[in-house]
Amino acid sequence: MMSFGIFAFMSVGLAGLAMLGWLAFKVRRIHLKTFEIENRTTLTLKRIKNESAHQFQQTQSLRLLEHTLGVDRPLPPMRGWAASPDILLALVKHVLERRPECIVECGSGVSTLVLALACRKVGRGRIVSIDHAPEFAARTRAMLEEWGVGDRTEVLGTPIVERWVEGRTAPWYGEVSLPDRIDLLFVDGPPARTGPEARWPAGPLLIPRLGPGGAVYVDDGDRPDEQAMIRDWMDRFPHLTLEDLHCEKGGYRLSAPPG
């Protein structure tokens, strides 16, 4: 009789322990789920806050850009595939301050228009823009004519081909006639989908043409390929100085010393 009572007591105790274990497991699950929800909410709020800050910065840069250029109508859409207002504002300020005579641009679009408007404002400078898509180059030409700055630009449509660059083959724009001296180079093409380190050839092919006091602006500089590209360029051309412009998609300026 006594052994049965002990057995029953132990059974009840074990059942109680099992219940406590189950409750502890449930509490733990609830705690982890709550932590997960709180963590996800924190990350979401942080992303919203960062995006709001980016939106404000780009809106402010766009207003300053339109005010600086003195345009009487809104500029075409930016961001996404196009350059963002912040780096375009940096380019416009460069044109207004340095008054470059020859500007070469890899990739055409709204940036071509903005640069042409800046050149018109200072009454100096011409732009040669290269684009891998002839149809897009045609759209850029039409936009420039619509804004009345087609006389300051030359948009060259040429497909991407395999080129021999510094001892290796690399995809790059087909042979086009470019000025011997470049005062300002804006590297915003070709698109990354055309190949790894798609914009790297701009360095060995075009930076040697950079005149005294000239500058190279790089968009999308936060991407791994562009980071590797910039490091390679700085190794190849140690006379250049590098500046982070702290732009939305990563903007960098490489400057040559004055003559």
Residue pairs with C-beta under 8 A, 6 or more apart in sequence:
54 248
57 86
57 248
58 78
58 79
58 84
58 85
58 86
58 248
59 85
61 84
61 85
61 86
61 88
61 89
62 75
62 78
62 85
64 89
65 75
65 85
65 88
65 89
65 92
65 114
66 74
66 75
68 89
68 92
68 93
68 96
69 75
69 92
69 114
69 117
69 118
69 121
70 121
71 117
75 110
75 113
75 114
76 82
76 110
76 113
76 143
77 110
78 84
78 85
78 88
78 110
79 85
79 248
81 109
81 191
82 109
82 110
82 111
83 109
83 110
83 111
83 188
83 219
84 219
84 247
84 248
84 249
86 245
86 247
86 248
86 251
87 217
87 219
87 245
87 247
87 248
87 249
87 251
88 110
88 111
88 114
90 217
90 245
90 247
90 251
90 253
91 111
91 114
91 115
91 118
91 184
91 186
91 217
92 114
92 115
92 117
92 118
94 100
94 184
94 215
94 217
95 103
95 115
95 118
95 119
95 121
95 122
95 125
95 184
96 118
96 121
96 122
98 183
98 184
98 213
98 215
99 122
99 124
99 125
100 125
100 183
100 184
100 214
101 124
101 125
101 126
101 183
102 125
102 126
102 128
102 179
102 181
102 182
102 183
102 184
103 115
103 119
103 125
103 126
103 127
103 128
103 182
103 183
103 184
103 185
103 186
104 127
104 128
104 129
104 130
104 178
104 179
104 182
104 184
104 185
104 186
104 206
105 111
105 112
105 115
105 127
105 128
105 129
105 130
105 185
105 186
105 188
106 130
106 173
106 185
106 186
106 187
106 188
106 189
106 190
106 199
106 202
106 206
107 129
107 130
107 131
107 186
107 187
107 188
107 189
107 190
107 191
108 129
108 130
108 131
108 136
108 137
108 140
108 155
108 189
109 136
109 140
110 143
111 186
111 188
112 127
112 129
112 140
112 143
112 144
112 153
112 155
113 140
113 143
113 144
113 147
113 149
115 127
115 186
116 127
116 144
116 147
116 149
116 152
116 153
117 147
117 149
118 125
119 125
119 126
119 127
119 149
119 152
120 149
120 152
125 152
125 183
126 152
126 153
126 154
127 152
127 153
127 154
128 153
128 154
128 156
128 178
128 179
129 137
129 140
129 153
129 154
129 155
129 156
130 156
130 158
130 173
130 176
130 178
130 189
131 137
131 140
131 155
131 156
131 157
131 158
131 189
132 157
132 158
132 159
132 160
132 173
132 189
132 190
132 191
132 194
133 157
134 157
134 158
134 159
135 157
136 157
137 155
137 156
137 157
138 157
140 155
141 150
141 153
141 155
144 150
144 153
144 155
156 176
158 173
158 174
158 175
158 176
159 173
159 174
160 171
160 172
160 173
160 174
160 190
160 194
160 195
161 171
161 172
161 173
161 174
162 169
162 170
162 171
163 169
163 170
163 171
163 172
163 201
165 172
165 201
165 204
165 205
166 204
170 195
170 197
170 200
170 201
171 190
171 194
171 195
171 198
171 201
172 190
172 201
172 205
173 190
178 206
178 209
179 209
180 209
181 209
181 211
182 206
182 209
182 210
182 211
182 214
183 210
183 211
183 213
183 214
183 215
184 214
184 215
184 217
185 202
185 206
185 207
185 210
185 214
185 215
185 216
185 217
186 216
186 217
186 219
187 199
187 202
187 216
187 217
187 218
187 219
188 219
188 220
189 199
190 198
190 199
191 198
192 198
192 220
192 223
192 225
196 225
197 225
197 228
197 229
198 225
199 218
199 225
199 226
199 229
200 225
200 228
200 229
200 232
202 216
203 229
203 232
203 233
203 236
203 237
204 236
207 216
207 233
207 236
207 237
207 240
207 254
210 216
210 256
211 256
211 259
212 256
212 257
212 258
212 259
213 255
213 256
213 257
213 258
213 259
214 255
214 256
215 253
215 254
215 255
215 256
216 233
216 240
216 253
216 254
216 255
217 245
217 251
217 252
217 253
218 226
218 229
218 230
218 250
218 251
218 252
218 253
218 254
219 247
219 249
219 250
219 251
220 226
220 249
220 250
221 227
221 230
221 247
221 249
221 250
221 251
221 252
222 249
222 250
223 250
226 250
230 242
230 252
230 254
233 240
233 254
234 240
234 242
234 254
237 254
239 256
239 257
240 254
240 255
240 256
241 254
241 255
241 257
242 252
242 253
242 254
243 252
243 253
243 254
243 255
244 251
244 252
245 251
245 252
245 253
